[in-house]
């Protein structure tokens, strides 16, 4: 057998074992990777907390992952329960990337995102939030949840079939989530209203191609409608204005009168109304074909000659950090992926 068919791959020695395929986005509290299962050959997303954070507080991902319906969030397929710093979570891999990546593709192409896709996003996001805040079906015995970290990078896209013109939209990363009973049902970063108005923030990024903070200095909430491109319908503009009416804190600059007059939001009424409107708009006409935004994803493991080459890869692709957790570099046959 030729020598170059055998080299080294990283294997995470968790569950049935997983090859390292690529680095995903790294947050403040966790590192994420695309991995390939040694047992079924499928791709999974591995999430590994940083050591400092896991030693400080329990992580909400593992607390809530089994409680949330798979129609809302990527399915958790394996976990080592975060009992120590070597543990990790493995989620079903979403083959469309995330909403942030889709927005970036449209910005680079100099195009606006089709309105029909934005209605699709609103329908999906508001349905998810209503189901979390008011669990009357599959979680009747569980307290309502607040996500508390809704932004475009936490909406994941899944193309179920090659023929689908639009991806399904899932809400992930429950690391900051908490029960409603543990938070403030009113305004503030832990309030139930924070989720619905964070969707307004993502909606404006979809409409503008950038966060509102970059649209100009001292932007008032009353100026939102004028910022939205004319290509979008007045109904969609009205939804953006209504959803963001009581956003406070860093999302928008608002007047003192708005903050003083702020009341507990009826998120169910607002989310249900927007869901119904979005479903009606989405049903009208043919869906745009967004398959061009679907990323090409390799399922081949990364190969390294030695640990020095792996360290160089980490310097570029892993924020300069060494791999952490339970892993090893082992010889693998490139053609058969046999250990």
Secondary structure, DSSP 4 states (H G I P E B T S, - for coil): --GGGEEEEEEE-STT-EEEEEE----SSEEEEEEEETTT--EEEEEEE-HHHHHHS--HHHHHGGGS-TTTSPPEEEE-TTSSTT--EEEE--TT-BHHHHHHHHHHHT-PPPHHHHHHHHHHHHHHHHHHHS--STTTTS--EE----SGGGEEEE--STT-SS-EEEE---TT-EEGGGS-SSSSTTSTHHHHHHHHHHHHHHHHSS-GGGS-TT-BGGGHHHHS-TTS-HHHHHHHHHHTTT--TTSSB--HHHHHT-----HHHHHHHHHHHHHHHHHSSPPP--GGGSPP---SPPEESSHHHHHHHHHHHSTTPPP-SSEEEEEEETTT---
